[in-house]
Amino acid sequence: MAPPSPVQHEGYHGLQSPTSSLPSNDLPKNITWRDLPNPMGTANWFSTFVMFWIEPMMRRGAKQTLMEEDVWKLCPEHTSAVLHSRFDGFWQHEKLQPHPSFAKAMMRTMRSQWYFNVALYALYAALMLLQPNIIKSLLQFLQAKSNDDQVPVHTSLGISSGYALAALLTVHSFLSVTIIDFGQYVSSNLGVNAKSIVMDSVYLKSLKLSGFAKRNMSSGEIVTLSSVDSERLFQGFLLGPWVLVAPVTVLAVFIMIGFDLGALSGVVGGVVMAALLYSGYTTSTAVGAVRREILTVQSERVKLTNEMLQGVRVVKLYAWESPLEARIASIRDEELALLKKYQYVRVLNTVTLSIAPILSLVLCLAVYVAQGHELTPSLAFTALAYMNVARLPCTVFSSSIMFALEAWASSTRVGTFLLADEIAQPWHF
């Protein structure tokens, strides 16, 4: 007997989702979304540059909640097996050197992508240095039109059309933002690949450690290498390009200011900025040193906690709860004291580099006016635009130095671990 049909009421209209009109992404029952090839691997250069390849997933997420099975599998070149095979060749060659360096092997593995990423950041910096000149030309055009409409307009770029200048500024802003977004995407990609290599290498090495090597290592140290140190390398690759690009960008900014406001104004502003950047570098190295101390204390705390959990029966049998609790609490207090010091130094570093562009701009304009020059709106806004260009490098410079130093320290720790003694007959997987 067929089930009764639902009662139909005249004039009833079911509610529809706002996204119900979007095209359907339904697949055959024998194929899941995760089984589809990752479009990142087959996208052309334009789709990769503007990241159109991820649009199908965004469209799918607009219709339903994204789950784990809605994420494509990795491209073959980004899988752990392929990354490890690339890295292992450079690492085996590096082990033959008198002083093997894990950092060198890692950089050789990512060499081509790293150079391409630095070139993207350098191109972004060059485009941003052009923006103040466009703003200056636009202000010169507006000022000339407000004074006398019959006088021909002369601008720094030689463009006398306001529409052309406005269009150029729009295209320039879109292009520069797109380039830096793509550069950050490449940086994230490099960081994730480096993190995968570290985690995979540490895991494989832990299975081949000899008994002699295990006596000098604990499970806490291995866990720290796989989790904390791999994250440090990710952050190092994420902000690493700014270590090279930021100082050059700031130097170029004050050279351009020297052409507009005079050599003395540019030198004074550049000296002040250099002093503040050096202060930021000093505090960044201090932050890196404190961070390395924190990693050491964290490893000790994790080691003691794991040992206590593994031997909890013995602890309960001999009533060692209070001494062990006091020991863990003392290590935690030491860790908290270092974290407090770390935050103080980091905030000081951030504040110093945040006020650096403002202080430099004030001194540049003060020196220019003190020389008896007239400060016009075009010059003032051009100098302000140059300081806005220098703001991002100044803000990121301290973090990039800090993360680069932490990544170097983590690379040293991982390299020492990978050079540890192994069993005579390696296991085959």
C-alpha positions as CSV (number, residue, x, y, z in Angstrom):
1,M,0.0,0.0,0.0
2,A,1.5,3.4,-1.0
3,P,2.0,5.9,1.7
4,P,-0.5,8.8,1.8
5,S,0.6,11.9,0.0
6,P,1.2,15.0,2.1
7,V,-1.8,17.3,2.5
8,Q,-1.5,20.2,0.0
9,H,-2.9,23.6,1.1
10,E,-3.9,26.2,-1.5
11,G,-1.9,29.4,-1.2
12,Y,1.0,27.8,0.7
13,H,4.5,28.6,-0.5
14,G,7.5,27.1,1.0
15,L,10.4,29.3,2.1
16,Q,13.5,29.2,-0.1
17,S,17.1,29.8,0.9
18,P,18.7,33.0,-0.5
19,T,21.3,30.7,-2.1
20,S,18.9,28.2,-3.6
21,S,19.2,30.0,-7.0
22,L,22.9,29.3,-7.2
23,P,24.0,26.5,-9.6
24,S,24.1,23.1,-8.1
25,N,27.4,21.3,-7.3
26,D,25.8,17.9,-6.8
27,L,28.0,15.0,-7.9
28,P,27.3,11.4,-8.8
29,K,26.9,9.1,-5.8
30,N,30.1,7.2,-6.6
31,I,32.2,10.4,-6.6
32,T,32.7,12.7,-3.7
33,W,33.9,16.3,-3.8
34,R,37.2,15.3,-2.2
35,D,37.9,12.9,-5.0
36,L,37.9,15.7,-7.5
37,P,41.4,16.9,-8.6
38,N,42.7,19.9,-6.9
39,P,42.2,22.9,-9.3
40,M,45.3,24.5,-7.9
41,G,47.4,22.1,-9.7
42,T,45.9,22.7,-13.1
43,A,45.1,26.5,-12.8
44,N,46.7,28.8,-15.3
45,W,48.9,31.7,-14.3
46,F,46.1,34.3,-14.2
47,S,43.8,32.1,-12.1
48,T,46.7,31.4,-9.7
49,F,47.6,35.1,-9.5
50,V,44.1,36.3,-8.6
51,M,43.2,33.0,-6.8
52,F,40.2,32.2,-9.0
53,W,41.0,28.5,-8.6
54,I,39.4,28.4,-5.1
55,E,36.1,29.9,-6.4
56,P,34.3,26.5,-6.7
57,M,34.9,25.8,-3.0
58,M,33.6,29.3,-2.1
59,R,30.5,28.7,-4.2
60,R,30.0,25.4,-2.5
61,G,30.4,27.0,0.9
62,A,27.7,29.6,0.0
63,K,25.2,26.8,-0.3
64,Q,26.2,24.5,2.6
65,T,28.4,24.2,5.6
66,L,31.9,23.1,4.5
67,M,33.1,19.9,6.1
68,E,36.4,18.0,6.0
69,E,35.3,16.0,3.0
70,D,34.6,19.2,1.1
71,V,38.3,20.1,1.0
72,W,40.3,18.9,-2.0
73,K,43.3,16.7,-1.5
74,L,46.7,18.2,-1.7
75,C,48.4,18.7,-5.1
76,P,51.1,16.0,-5.6
77,E,53.9,18.5,-5.3
78,H,52.7,19.6,-1.8
79,T,52.3,16.1,-0.3
80,S,54.6,15.0,2.5
81,A,56.1,12.2,0.4
82,V,57.2,14.5,-2.4
83,L,58.4,17.3,-0.1
84,H,60.4,14.8,2.0
85,S,62.0,13.2,-1.1
86,R,63.1,16.7,-2.3
87,F,64.4,17.7,1.1
88,D,66.2,14.4,1.8
89,G,68.4,14.7,-1.3
90,F,69.7,18.1,-0.1
91,W,70.0,16.9,3.5
92,Q,72.0,13.8,2.6
93,H,74.4,16.0,0.7
94,E,74.6,18.4,3.6
95,K,75.4,15.6,6.0
96,L,78.6,15.0,4.1
97,Q,79.8,18.5,4.9
98,P,82.1,19.2,7.9
99,H,79.3,21.3,9.6
100,P,75.9,20.1,8.3
101,S,73.2,22.8,8.4
102,F,69.5,22.0,8.4
103,A,68.7,25.6,7.4
104,K,70.9,25.4,4.2
105,A,69.2,22.1,3.2
106,M,65.7,23.7,3.8
107,M,66.6,26.8,1.8
108,R,67.9,24.8,-1.1
109,T,64.7,22.8,-1.1
110,M,62.6,26.0,-1.3
111,R,65.2,28.0,-3.3
112,S,63.2,28.8,-6.5
113,Q,60.0,29.5,-4.7
114,W,61.8,31.7,-2.2
115,Y,63.5,33.8,-4.9
116,F,60.2,34.2,-6.7
117,N,58.5,35.3,-3.4
118,V,61.2,37.9,-2.6
119,A,60.8,39.2,-6.2
120,L,57.1,39.7,-5.6
121,Y,57.7,41.6,-2.4
122,A,60.3,43.8,-4.1
123,L,57.9,44.5,-7.0
124,Y,55.2,45.5,-4.5
125,A,57.7,47.9,-2.8
126,A,58.6,49.4,-6.1
127,L,55.0,50.0,-7.0
128,M,54.3,51.5,-3.7
129,L,57.1,54.0,-4.2
130,L,55.3,55.2,-7.3
131,Q,52.1,55.9,-5.5
132,P,53.2,59.2,-3.8
133,N,54.2,60.6,-7.2
134,I,50.7,59.8,-8.6
135,I,49.1,61.5,-5.6
136,K,51.5,64.5,-6.1
137,S,50.6,64.8,-9.7
138,L,46.9,64.6,-8.9
139,L,47.2,67.3,-6.3
140,Q,49.2,69.5,-8.7
141,F,46.4,69.1,-11.3
142,L,43.7,70.1,-8.7
143,Q,45.7,73.0,-7.5
144,A,46.4,74.3,-11.0
145,K,42.7,74.0,-12.0
146,S,41.6,75.9,-8.9
147,N,43.9,78.8,-9.6
148,D,43.3,79.3,-13.3
149,D,41.5,77.0,-15.7
150,Q,43.2,78.5,-18.8
151,V,46.8,77.8,-17.6
152,P,48.2,74.5,-18.9
153,V,48.7,71.9,-16.2
154,H,52.2,70.5,-15.5
155,T,52.5,67.5,-13.3
156,S,55.4,65.4,-12.0
157,L,54.4,62.5,-14.2
158,G,53.8,64.7,-17.3
159,I,50.1,63.7,-17.4
160,S,47.7,66.7,-17.7
161,S,44.4,64.7,-17.6
162,G,42.7,64.3,-14.2
163,Y,40.8,61.3,-15.4
164,A,44.0,59.6,-16.5
165,L,45.6,60.3,-13.2
166,A,42.6,59.0,-11.3
167,A,42.4,55.9,-13.5
168,L,46.2,55.4,-13.0
169,L,45.9,55.6,-9.2
170,T,43.0,53.1,-9.3
171,V,44.8,50.6,-11.4
172,H,48.0,51.1,-9.4
173,S,46.2,50.4,-6.1
174,F,44.5,47.3,-7.4
175,L,47.7,45.9,-8.9
176,S,49.9,46.5,-5.8
177,V,47.3,45.0,-3.4
178,T,46.9,42.0,-5.7
179,I,50.7,41.5,-5.9
180,I,51.2,41.6,-2.1
181,D,48.2,39.3,-1.5
182,F,49.7,36.8,-3.9
183,G,53.1,37.2,-2.3
184,Q,51.6,36.5,1.1
185,Y,49.8,33.4,-0.4
186,V,53.2,32.2,-1.7
187,S,54.8,32.9,1.7
188,S,52.1,30.9,3.5
189,N,52.6,28.0,1.0
190,L,56.3,28.0,1.7
191,G,55.7,28.1,5.4
192,V,53.3,25.2,5.4
193,N,55.6,23.1,3.2
194,A,58.5,23.8,5.6
195,K,56.4,22.8,8.6
196,S,55.4,19.6,6.9
197,I,59.0,18.8,6.1
198,V,60.0,19.3,9.8
199,M,57.2,17.3,11.2
200,D,57.8,14.4,8.7
201,S,61.6,14.4,9.3
202,V,61.2,14.5,13.1
203,Y,58.7,11.6,13.0
204,L,60.9,9.4,10.8
205,K,64.0,10.2,12.8
206,S,62.3,9.3,16.1
207,L,61.6,5.8,14.7
208,K,65.3,5.3,14.0
209,L,67.0,6.7,17.1
210,S,69.5,4.4,18.7
211,G,69.4,3.6,22.4
212,F,72.5,5.8,23.0
213,A,70.7,8.8,21.4
214,K,67.5,8.2,23.4
215,R,69.4,8.6,26.7
216,N,70.0,12.3,25.9
217,M,66.5,13.0,24.6
218,S,63.1,13.0,26.0
219,S,59.6,12.6,24.5
220,G,59.0,16.3,25.5
221,E,61.9,17.5,23.4
222,I,60.7,15.5,20.4
223,V,57.1,16.8,20.8
224,T,58.5,20.4,21.0
225,L,60.5,19.9,17.8
226,S,57.5,18.5,15.9
227,S,55.0,21.2,17.1
228,V,56.7,24.4,18.4
229,D,59.8,24.4,16.2
230,S,57.9,23.5,13.0
231,E,55.6,26.4,13.8
232,R,58.6,28.7,14.1
233,L,59.8,27.8,10.6
234,F,56.3,28.5,9.3
235,Q,56.4,32.0,10.8
236,G,59.9,32.5,9.5
237,F,59.0,31.8,5.9
238,L,55.8,33.8,6.3
239,L,57.5,37.1,7.2
240,G,61.1,36.3,6.0
241,P,61.0,38.4,2.8
242,W,60.5,41.6,4.8
243,V,63.9,41.1,6.4
244,L,65.4,41.9,3.0
245,V,62.7,44.2,1.5
246,A,61.8,46.4,4.5
247,P,65.3,48.2,5.0
248,V,65.6,48.8,1.2
249,T,62.1,50.2,1.0
250,V,62.7,52.6,3.9
251,L,66.0,53.7,2.4
252,A,64.3,54.4,-0.9
253,V,61.5,56.3,0.8
254,F,63.9,58.8,2.3
255,I,65.9,59.2,-0.9
256,M,62.6,60.1,-2.6
257,I,61.8,62.5,0.2
258,G,65.2,64.1,-0.2
259,F,64.4,64.9,-3.9
260,D,61.1,66.6,-2.9
261,L,62.0,68.3,0.4
262,G,65.7,68.7,0.1
263,A,68.8,66.6,1.0
264,L,68.9,67.9,4.6
265,S,65.3,66.9,5.3
266,G,65.8,63.4,3.8
267,V,69.1,62.9,5.8
268,V,67.5,64.0,9.1
269,G,64.5,61.8,8.6
270,G,66.6,58.9,7.5
271,V,68.9,59.1,10.4
272,V,66.0,59.2,12.9
273,M,64.4,56.2,11.1
274,A,67.7,54.3,11.0
275,A,68.1,54.9,14.8
276,L,64.6,53.6,15.5
277,L,65.0,50.6,13.2
278,Y,68.2,49.8,14.9
279,S,66.4,50.0,18.2
280,G,63.8,47.7,16.8
281,Y,66.4,45.3,15.7
282,T,68.0,45.3,19.1
283,T,64.8,44.6,20.9
284,S,63.9,42.0,18.3
285,T,67.1,40.1,19.0
286,A,66.3,40.4,22.8
287,V,62.8,39.0,22.1
288,G,64.4,36.1,20.1
289,A,66.7,35.3,23.0
290,V,63.9,35.3,25.5
291,R,61.9,33.1,23.2
292,R,64.7,30.6,23.0
293,E,64.8,30.5,26.8
294,I,61.0,29.9,26.8
295,L,61.4,27.0,24.4
296,T,64.0,25.4,26.7
297,V,61.7,25.8,29.8
298,Q,58.7,24.5,27.9
299,S,60.6,21.4,26.8
300,E,61.6,20.7,30.4
301,R,58.0,21.2,31.6
302,V,56.6,18.9,28.9
303,K,59.2,16.3,29.6
304,L,58.5,16.3,33.4
305,T,54.7,16.2,32.8
306,N,55.0,13.2,30.4
307,E,57.3,11.3,32.8
308,M,54.9,11.9,35.6
309,L,51.9,10.7,33.6
310,Q,53.7,7.6,32.4
311,G,54.7,6.7,36.0
312,V,51.6,7.8,37.7
313,R,51.2,4.5,39.5
314,V,54.6,4.8,41.1
315,V,53.9,8.4,42.0
316,K,50.6,7.3,43.8
317,L,52.3,4.4,45.4
318,Y,55.1,6.4,47.1
319,A,52.9,9.5,47.6
320,W,55.1,11.8,45.5
321,E,52.3,14.0,44.4
322,S,53.3,17.1,46.4
323,P,57.0,17.2,45.5
324,L,56.2,16.6,41.8
325,E,53.5,19.2,41.9
326,A,55.9,21.7,43.5
327,R,58.5,20.9,40.9
328,I,56.1,21.4,37.9
329,A,54.8,24.6,39.6
330,S,58.3,26.0,39.9
331,I,59.0,25.3,36.2
332,R,55.7,26.9,35.3
333,D,56.5,30.0,37.4
334,E,59.8,30.3,35.6
335,E,58.0,30.0,32.2
336,L,55.4,32.6,33.2
337,A,58.2,35.0,34.2
338,L,59.9,34.6,30.9
339,L,56.6,35.0,29.1
340,K,56.0,38.3,31.0
341,K,59.4,39.5,30.0
342,Y,58.8,38.4,26.4
343,Q,55.6,40.4,26.2
344,Y,57.2,43.6,27.7
345,V,60.0,43.6,25.2
346,R,57.7,42.7,22.3
347,V,55.3,45.6,23.1
348,L,58.2,48.0,23.5
349,N,59.5,46.9,20.1
350,T,56.1,47.3,18.5
351,V,55.5,50.8,19.9
352,T,58.9,52.0,18.9
353,L,58.5,51.0,15.3
354,S,54.9,52.2,15.2
355,I,55.9,55.8,16.0
356,A,59.0,55.7,13.8
357,P,57.2,56.9,10.6
358,I,55.3,59.7,12.4
359,L,58.4,61.0,14.2
360,S,60.5,60.9,11.0
361,L,57.8,62.8,9.1
362,V,57.5,65.5,11.7
363,L,61.3,66.1,11.7
364,C,61.4,66.1,7.9
365,L,58.7,68.8,7.6
366,A,60.2,70.8,10.5
367,V,63.6,70.9,8.9
368,Y,62.0,71.9,5.5
369,V,60.1,74.8,7.1
370,A,63.0,75.9,9.2
371,Q,65.0,76.4,6.0
372,G,62.5,79.0,4.9
373,H,60.7,77.0,2.3
374,E,56.9,77.2,1.8
375,L,55.1,74.0,2.6
376,T,52.5,73.5,-0.1
377,P,49.6,70.9,0.1
378,S,51.1,68.8,-2.7
379,L,54.5,68.6,-0.8
380,A,52.8,67.9,2.5
381,F,50.5,65.1,1.2
382,T,53.3,63.6,-0.9
383,A,55.6,63.4,2.2
384,L,52.6,61.9,4.1
385,A,52.1,59.3,1.3
386,Y,55.8,58.4,1.5
387,M,55.5,57.8,5.3
388,N,52.4,55.6,4.7
389,V,54.6,53.6,2.3
390,A,57.2,53.2,5.1
391,R,54.6,52.3,7.7
392,L,54.1,48.7,6.7
393,P,57.8,47.8,6.4
394,C,58.5,49.5,9.8
395,T,55.6,47.6,11.5
396,V,56.6,44.2,10.0
397,F,60.4,44.6,10.2
398,S,60.6,43.8,14.0
399,S,58.3,40.8,13.7
400,S,60.2,39.6,10.6
401,I,63.6,39.9,12.4
402,M,62.2,38.1,15.5
403,F,60.6,35.3,13.6
404,A,63.7,34.9,11.4
405,L,65.9,34.5,14.5
406,E,63.5,32.1,16.1
407,A,63.4,30.1,12.8
408,W,67.2,30.0,12.8
409,A,67.3,28.7,16.4
410,S,64.6,26.1,15.6
411,S,66.5,25.0,12.5
412,T,69.6,24.5,14.7
413,R,67.6,22.4,17.2
414,V,66.0,20.3,14.4
415,G,69.4,19.8,12.7
416,T,71.0,18.6,15.9
417,F,68.2,16.1,16.4
418,L,68.4,14.8,12.8
419,L,72.2,14.3,13.2
420,A,71.7,12.1,16.3
421,D,72.9,8.5,16.3
422,E,70.7,6.0,14.5
423,I,70.2,2.2,14.8
424,A,72.6,0.0,12.8
425,Q,69.9,-1.4,10.5
426,P,67.3,1.3,9.6
427,W,63.7,0.2,9.4
428,H,62.0,0.0,6.0
429,F,58.5,1.3,5.8
